Structures are given as C-alpha cells and as structure tokens.
Amino acid sequence: MELALVLLLAVAAAGCGIPTSAPSISRVINGEEARPYSWPWQVSLESFFPTCGGTLIAENWVMTAAHCITFHTYRVVLAEHDMKTDEGHEQSIMVGKMILHPDWNGNCVSCGNDIALLKLERSASINDKVQLACLPESGAILTHNQPCYVTGWGRLYSGGPAATQLQQAMLPVVEHSVCRQSDWWGSSVKTTMICAGGGSKSACHGDSGGPLSCQDKDGEWYVQGVTSFVDGKGCNTPQKPTVFTRVASFIPWISQTMAQN
C-alpha cells in the first residue's frame, strides 16, 4: 500500500517543477510582479471573490491552507496573472470535494495541520501556462538561508490594497532552532512548519494557501510550504517571518487522501 501511494505521487508529479517561462529570480526587497505564467502551479482560490492561493499538485487536485476553507462553494482559476484582465488563458474549475486535515483546529492556527486538499470537478488542461508542482520527499528539511519564493495576489503591504498582478518575493528560510527562539516565534512554531523571510519581506493577507517554491540543485522547483500565518502586528514585523505548513511533513496524508478519493 505504501509503495502504491508513493507511485501515485510520482505519477502525479511527472514532468513537474520546470516552468516553460522561467521565473525571474532577482532578490527584490518587498517583492515584485512575477513574470507571467512563470509559476504555472499557482492557483487562485475563489468563492464570491478571490480569497486565497493554492497549488496544483495533480491534474484534478489542489493543495491549499485549511484556514482558507470557510465557504461551501469554491472554484479555482489557473493560468491567472492579472486579476482585472481576461487574458484568454485562464481555466476556471469548480471544486468538487474539500478535505481538511483531520487534526486541523480552526481556533488554533499555530497548532499546525493548516493544510487542505481540493478535488476538482474536472481535470485541468496541462499546457505551457498550467503545470504541476513537484512535492518534496517525506521528511525533507530545508537549509538555513535557502532562498525560496512566495507568490500570490495578497496585500502589497500591511493595510494596503491587494495586488492585481501575481507578485513574488524571495524569502530566505529561517531554520527551526532560530525561529523557535523566544524573541522570534517561540513555541508557536512547530516542526511541521517552515519559517521564511522576516523584516522587509514576507507574505501578506491574501497570499494564504499559496506555495512556497524552492529550487533544487537540478533546477526543478519544489513546493515546500503552504502559506499559513504572519504576525498580527503586520506582514513585515522583524523577527516574525512568514510561517508555512511544511509540505514534507504531510506527504503520507496527501498520498493517502488522493488515493482514497
């Protein structure tokens, strides 16, 4: 059974993680507009309006944050770049089934397990603008200061407007031993989470559920994190990096959920 689950993810991720249009990976502070379609696994999760981001991990499965799921009806939009313009490449697909992690507690984001899987009513069409994300091996650990990228249409800064075009920001990983220090996040951060950024660079409200993408030595991009929470004082609070659900901690659950649904 375990081998079958591993094979399922391997098949889903075949040909993943190498965008047709490579991202511009400059290290701009506070982020910048992403090159269109350079993060082709990025999804906009929408109910009556855009609410969160997500990641396409199989042709009919999207991964997002559990705290994003508050309504009964959602759709995902793929190949989205400019929210205010119909660019002709978008794919809008209704969500058929929503599966939140069984240990998720909506009253305690810092307790962890902030992850959900969405089964789509139909499969996405994979092309040069819509591609699957690679997922890490179970238990994989990122190195301190490893550069990763957060993407989304969240607020450009605390209290500011939501972005119209997809934004990206390079966030260096903060190792767990640092992030758990009392003057950082302390006990709010668990081993099932990733800290990245802090100071002038972070995710912001509306980026929730979206991917933290990290490039490996072979040039493939892996979605290592799901954007979970930022400090209540603002998106750019010193020593309060953005906290992500650590995807590598949930690979068995992801595999099993996809296999059984």
Residue, then its C-alpha position, 0 to 999 in steps of 0.5 A: m500500500e505504501l509503495a502504491l501511494v508513493l507511485l501515485l505521487a510520482v505519477a502525479a508529479a511527472g514532468c513537474g517543477i520546470p516552468t516553460s517561462a522561467p521565473s525571474i529570480s532577482r532578490v527584490i526587497n518587498g517583492e515584485e510582479a512575477r513574470p507571467y505564467s512563470w509559476p504555472w502551479q499557482v492557483s487562485l482560490e475563489s468563492f464570491f471573490p478571490t480569497c486565497g492561493g493554492t497549488l496544483i499538485a495533480e491534474n484534478w487536485v489542489m493543495t491549499a491552507a485549511h484556514c482558507i476553507t470557510f465557504h461551501t462553494y469554491r472554484v479555482v482559476l489557473a493560468e491567472h496573472d492579472m486579476k482585472t484582465d481576461e487574458g484568454h488563458e485562464q481555466s476556471i474549475m469548480v471544486g468538487k470535494m474539500i478535505l481538511h486535515p483531520d487534526w486541523n483546529g480552526n481556533c488554533v492556527s499555530c497548532g499546525n495541520d493548516i493544510a487542505l486538499l481540493k478535488l476538482e470537478r474536472s481535470a485541468s488542461i496541462n499546457d505551457k501556462v498550467q503545470l504541476a508542482c513537484l512535492p518534496e520527499s517525506g521528511a525533507i528539511l530545508t537549509h538555513n538561508q535557502p532562498c525560496y519564493v512566495t507568490g500570490w495576489g495578497r496585500l502589497y503591504s500591511g493595510g494596503p490594497a491587494a495586488t492585481q498582478l501575481q507578485q513574488a518575493m524571495l524569502p530566505v528560510v529561517e531554520h527551526s532552532v532560530c525561529r523557535q527562539s523566544d524573541w522570534w516565534g517561540s513555541s508557536v512554531k512547530t516542526t511541521m512548519i517552515c519559517a521564511g523571510g522576516g523584516s522587509k519581506s514576507a507574505c501578506h493577507g491574501d497570499s494564504g494557501g499559496p506555495l512556497s517554491c524552492q529550487d533544487k540543485d537540478g533546477e526543478w522547483y519544489v513546493q515546500g510550504v503552504t502559506s499559513f500565518v504572519d504576525g498580527k502586528g503586520c506582514n513585515t514585523p522583524q523577527k516574525p517571518t512568514v510561517f508555512t505548513r511544511v509540505a514534507s511533513f504531510i506527504p503520507w496524508i496527501s498520498q493517502t487522501m488522493a488515493q482514497n478519493 
